[in-house]
């Protein structure tokens, strides 16, 4: 009896030992499996972010290119002056009368067969709720109601301070949402899960409502409607994408013109002004600061509260305010009567600084308290305009010297004399100072970093990186508990950093690809303890396993990376040849990784990505020409990759479309044929067909200047017969919507290189 029991215990111990070993093996395997998945997810994330930030750097470089073009283009005829006006006109700060004109919705008739949502003002909660339901059913709001809503929104925003102050005393909780980027499903999901806005349920939306997604217009209409219904409980902050220059590149301008072909220009015009009036930040219970990007070591909340935010038309461009006094006096003697011509953005204008921040009253009342000179836009002859442009060159050079750290002596700005024809009531604010502009750029573009200190954000091309010490110093200075910001996509939809003193909230789920990231929002009660809610707005993601989600997102990221590699094929080939000194056609895989990084500058772990991008041979070498040919077959046919010009167009297709939209100031999609331009690089020069878009495209693709680069020249001449050149062939193939017509060119999403 005892012997049998002992044997049973022995077998039981053996079975238990085997079970423990099996469990340990399974646990080890699972940990390794999850670690590999996490590594793949991390690499995928880095690919998406690197490509996204590289695009933002291109946007900044494109702005620098336009500045260079202004500096080296001197008009000498009416045609050239029209060219400048069309390309580089930065509208004056719009007057109320101008906005009334663009917001003239009453003359627009709504047809009887219109079945979409209808609005009447003042708005009621049912109107805003019906708008959400209509957009959920894919209905479109009529242009009349869009313009009416924008008109009322502008009137409301003008009355708001730069920094909104809200309190948890008047509502049960405040919900803070991050970037939406045109993804209506996420907004509807937030309202479904958290509840619609109400006096008891306040909301703060922290910028970047538009671009990238396909429903930016609908998101704006919903947000503006609820803001008008609940002005004390519903608040909006400006993001870096609430900017008409950024919208040209990332899709919002295209979306508006596609959905509202007839009235799209009016809508864009008033939206440009509405974006300028959006508040810059929100303060909850004087303890929690909510802003879009971040802060810097120079952030001054007192200055941000006092500046005229409407002056910051775009954070992509800063206009110099102070000028050389001698030049100003010289200009005063030459200025003439005005017929109302808009002044190009690069020419100096006289403006005034507001005496106090805008809080109450209409725009007229706000401007009535300013002492300002009245800008005069007199039509000038060729010599006078040339003198003005040369003056702008000096100002731009001074700005560049100042940014480079060289001393610059500024003169004081003087008021321009005005004629009786000028509107004496049209008093406009001063252009923003360098300090004011920098303050706004920092809070809209900056990102936190783990290291101490503050440094330029070279990855994005704007703003700065700020460390924990910068955060702590700001919190102590203004007696704050923590910051809430957005601006960065996070895998889980949120992220704490700086000892939980900075919270990043991103509300656009599936931002890069279905399954790439969760969305999130944060709720603040009277105790100001953040309660975070995560979600996936796309139902497809709930039916996928973790491995399936990561594989799907990884393939999308690798596809985007292969497109990037293909677009730089010629540069890669040249770099590979440097590593192939013996001209064998083979390089080592380590040399491949080094060469790819030296060309793309994406900062990616190429050795880790090598198995997904390269089919290596047994001797650890790569036949690079065959690899480039295989890469080309995945993107375009072999015939196209052999043309370096087409490759250049493909690589710069986003920049080209942005250039076209900048030049096409009336958003008509057509640009007249009026110039032949010679673009010279030292002694080599080519001629392009005389189209305004190709003028700048030629300069951008062939010259690729940097500010201060010697040896470049851009010159315009009256057009004649189109020159016979390889470029003309490319224009007929892709860039021109109608290659048979010499009088006009049309661009669009289908006509651009893709």
PECOR-V709078 format. One line per field, one symbol per residue. phi: phi as a letter, one per 20 degrees, with the letter a starting at -180 (. if undefined). Layout:
phi->???
This chain:
phi->.ffffffffffffffffffffffffffffffffffffffffffffffffffffffffffffffffffffffdcdfcbfffffgfgffdfdgfgfegffffffefeffeeeffefdffcccdffdgfffffffffffemedffggfffffffffffffgeeffdfcccffebfaddddegdlmefgfffffffeeofgagececcdenlfdmmfecffffffffffffffcfedcccdedfeebfffffedofgfffffecfedffffffffgffgfefgeacdellcdedbferccfdfcfffffefefffefbeebddfeecffffffffgfdfcfddnffegfeefcecceffbffccneffffffeeeceefcdffdffffffffffffffffffffffffnefceeeefdfefcefffffeeecfffffgffffgfgffedfcfcfffnbbfeffenbmbddegfffffffffdldeaddccmcfcgenbaebllmecdeccdeflfeagnfaeebbcddegemefddddacfeffffedfffffffffffffffffffffffdgfffffffffedfelenccfffffffffffeelemeffffegfedcefefemccefffffffffffdcffffffeffffffffdffffffggfffffelenccfecbddedddldebcddfecgffgffffffeeledgnfendbccdcgfcfffebgfgfffffcfefcfedeebcccrfeeffb
